[in-house]
Amino acid sequence: MTTLREAREAGKLDEFAKDRETETGDEAAFNRTLNSMAGKSKEAPEASKPDRCDD
């Protein structure tokens, strides 16, 4: 098994993950990606009030 796609198609994700247990990566980048996928975002700033025209 060389790629994630091949593992998915063969139904061998567990084997794919086990073969890569010792691999490390950028934890901060992983967490940013995971949070963006989860739909969590920073709180939006308060909307500005529309200008009122009293003509």
FISE-662937 format. One line per field, with one value per residue: residue number from 1; residue in three letters; x, y, z of N, C-alpha, C in turn. Coordinates in steps of 0.2 Angstrom, whole numbers, plus 2048, in hexadecimal, padded with zeros to 3 digits. Example, Ala and Ser with C-alpha at 12.3 -4.5 7.8 and 13.67 -1.06 7.14 Angstrom:
<atoms>
num = c(1/2)
residuo = c(ALA/SER)
n_xx = c(842/840)
n_yy = c(7E4/7F5)
n_zz = c(827/823)
ca_xx = c(83E/844)
ca_yy = c(7EA/7FB)
ca_zz = c(827/824)
c_xx = c(842/840)
c_yy = c(7F0/800)
c_zz = c(827/827)
</atoms>
This chain:
<atoms>
num = c(1/2/3/4/5/6/7/8/9/10/11/12/13/14/15/16/17/18/19/20/21/22/23/24/25/26/27/28/29/30/31/32/33/34/35/36/37/38/39/40/41/42/43/44/45/46/47/48/49/50/51/52/53/54/55)
residuo = c(MET/THR/THR/LEU/ARG/GLU/ALA/ARG/GLU/ALA/GLY/LYS/LEU/ASP/GLU/PHE/ALA/LYS/ASP/ARG/GLU/THR/GLU/THR/GLY/ASP/GLU/ALA/ALA/PHE/ASN/ARG/THR/LEU/ASN/SER/MET/ALA/GLY/LYS/SER/LYS/GLU/ALA/PRO/GLU/ALA/SER/LYS/PRO/ASP/ARG/CYS/ASP/ASP)
n_xx = c(804/804/7FE/7F2/7E6/7E6/7E5/7D9/7D0/7D3/7CE/7D6/7DA/7DD/7E9/7F1/7F2/7F8/805/80A/80C/817/81B/81D/816/811/80A/803/7FF/7F7/7ED/7E7/7E2/7D9/7D0/7CB/7C4/7BA/7B2/7B3/7B6/7BE/7B6/7AA/7AC/7A2/795/794/78A/77D/77D/773/767/75F/756)
n_yy = c(7FA/80A/817/822/822/816/80D/810/80C/7FF/7FB/7FB/804/803/7FC/804/810/80A/806/813/818/81D/828/83A/84B/85C/862/86D/872/867/868/875/872/868/86F/878/870/86B/876/880/890/8A0/8AC/8B7/8C8/8D6/8DB/8EA/8F9/8FE/90D/91B/924/933/93B)
n_zz = c(800/7FB/7FA/801/7FA/7F3/7FE/804/7F9/7F9/805/811/81B/829/828/821/829/834/82F/82F/83B/842/83B/83B/83C/838/845/849/83C/839/843/840/833/836/83F/836/82D/836/837/840/845/847/852/84A/846/84E/844/83A/83D/832/829/82D/824/826/81D)
ca_xx = c(800/808/7FA/7EB/7E0/7E6/7E3/7D2/7CD/7D4/7CB/7DB/7DC/7E1/7F0/7F4/7F4/7FD/80B/80D/80B/81D/81C/81B/815/810/804/7FF/7FB/7F1/7E7/7E4/7DE/7D3/7CB/7C7/7BF/7B5/7AD/7B5/7BA/7BE/7AF/7AA/7AC/79C/793/793/783/77C/77C/76C/766/759/755)
ca_yy = c(800/810/81D/822/820/80E/80A/811/808/7F8/7FA/7F9/80A/802/7FA/80A/814/806/807/81A/81A/820/82F/840/850/862/861/874/872/862/86B/87A/86F/865/874/87B/86B/86B/87C/884/896/8A6/8B0/8BC/8CF/8D8/8DF/8F2/8FB/902/914/91D/92A/936/940)
ca_zz = c(800/7FB/7FB/805/7F6/7F2/805/804/7F4/7FB/80C/815/81F/82F/827/81F/82F/838/82C/82F/842/844/838/83F/837/83B/84A/848/836/839/847/83C/82E/83A/841/830/82B/83B/837/846/843/84C/852/845/849/84E/83E/83B/83C/82C/829/82C/821/828/819)
c_xx = c(804/804/7F4/7E6/7E0/7E3/7DB/7CE/7CE/7D1/7D0/7DE/7E0/7E8/7F4/7F7/7F9/804/80E/80D/812/81F/819/819/814/80A/800/7FC/7F6/7EB/7E4/7DF/7D8/7CE/7C7/7C2/7B9/7B0/7AE/7B9/7BA/7B7/7B0/7A9/7A4/79B/792/78C/782/77B/775/76B/75F/757/74D)
c_yy = c(806/817/81C/820/819/80B/80B/80D/801/7F6/7F8/800/809/800/800/80F/810/807/80E/81C/81E/827/834/846/857/862/868/874/86D/865/871/877/86C/86A/877/876/86A/871/880/88A/89B/8A9/8B6/8C3/8D1/8DC/8E6/8F3/8FF/909/916/923/92D/93C/942)
c_zz = c(800/7FC/7FF/800/7F4/7F9/805/7FF/7F6/802/811/819/825/82E/825/825/834/836/82D/836/844/840/83C/83A/83B/83F/849/842/836/83D/843/836/831/83C/83C/82D/830/83B/83C/843/848/84C/84D/849/849/847/83F/83A/836/82D/829/829/823/824/819)
</atoms>
